[in-house]
Amino acid sequence: MHPECNSYLQLGNATGGAKLGVVCKWVTVVSWFGVLPLYLLTAAKAMQGAFDTPLCSYMWSLILALLLSPFLLLRNLKSIEWLITFSDFTVGFIVVSLLINLGLDRDPDAKIRMTPAEGQEFFEAYNPVSSFIFAYQGQSVFLEIMSEMKDSSEWPKALWLGQSIMIPVYTATAFAGYYFQGDNVPDFLPDALSDGPLKTIIDIFIAYHVLAAYLLNNVALVVINVSICYHYYLCRAITVW
């Protein structure tokens, strides 16, 4: 309905006026700021699983943050398209490898229940729900991705294609983990694999995929922060002048 909009700020302005635009802008910014640490911690956990070292998750987070630092001021998605393309390949490899190995190493004593475990606290039960929200968080950058397409009118096709692949794959992986491991399925699915080269590769690929998602969100965040700072200092300069 508003093909000229390339951010939630502009979409808010177009549909509800300037006040709604400001609300959409800050909700989006807070969302991006909130999700970036989760990406970093998830990547750090994957690297802990990949390498048997005394480094804790905080140290891995610091190392990964330093590795990301040269890319943190990138301001367009075109500059990271090759990183995202390889990230898609890693996801395919991870999913196929996990499904095959979970099927081969099925726990014969797996207990499958349709109700929460007895004595489970609220936050323990809610944690998987938050993981689902985290997994499908990408809608917050849809407009930014669309704005950099050569032909943005093709966005609905790209969206339907991407979601029609992602949703069944994510759902099948979650069901497979629970079906083959039951209540013993770990919070971090690669932990269900036996130690070895394959587990190391999968953990490294997961870290790479999550860090690519970090950069994708960070590019959008940098663009909007630059815009905010520009308007702020421009207004101050005009006022002083």
Stockholm file with secondary structure:
# STOCKHOLM 1.0

chainA/1-241         MHPECNSYLQLGNATGGAKLGVVCKWVTVVSWFGVLPLYLLTAAKAMQGAFDTPLCSYMWSLILALLLSPFLLLRNLKSIEWLITFSDFTVGFIVVSLLINLGLDRDPDAKIRMTPAEGQEFFEAYNPVSSFIFAYQGQSVFLEIMSEMKDSSEWPKALWLGQSIMIPVYTATAFAGYYFQGDNVPDFLPDALSDGPLKTIIDIFIAYHVLAAYLLNNVALVVINVSICYHYYLCRAITVW
#=GR chainA/1-241 SS CCTTCCSHHHHHHHHHCHHHHHHHHHHHHHHHHHHHHHHHHHHHHHHHHHSCCSCCHHHHHHHHHHHHGGGTTCCCGGGGHHHHHHHHHHHHHHHHHHHHHHHHTCCTTCCCCSSCCTTCCHHHHHHHHHHHHHHTGGGGGHHHHHHTSSSGGGHHHHHHHHHHHHHHHHHHHHHHHHHHHGGGCCSSGGGGSCSSHHHHHHHHHHHHHHHHHHHHHHHHHHHHHHHHHHHHHHHHHHHHC
#=GC SS_cons         CCTTCCSHHHHHHHHHCHHHHHHHHHHHHHHHHHHHHHHHHHHHHHHHHHSCCSCCHHHHHHHHHHHHGGGTTCCCGGGGHHHHHHHHHHHHHHHHHHHHHHHHTCCTTCCCCSSCCTTCCHHHHHHHHHHHHHHTGGGGGHHHHHHTSSSGGGHHHHHHHHHHHHHHHHHHHHHHHHHHHGGGCCSSGGGGSCSSHHHHHHHHHHHHHHHHHHHHHHHHHHHHHHHHHHHHHHHHHHHHC
//
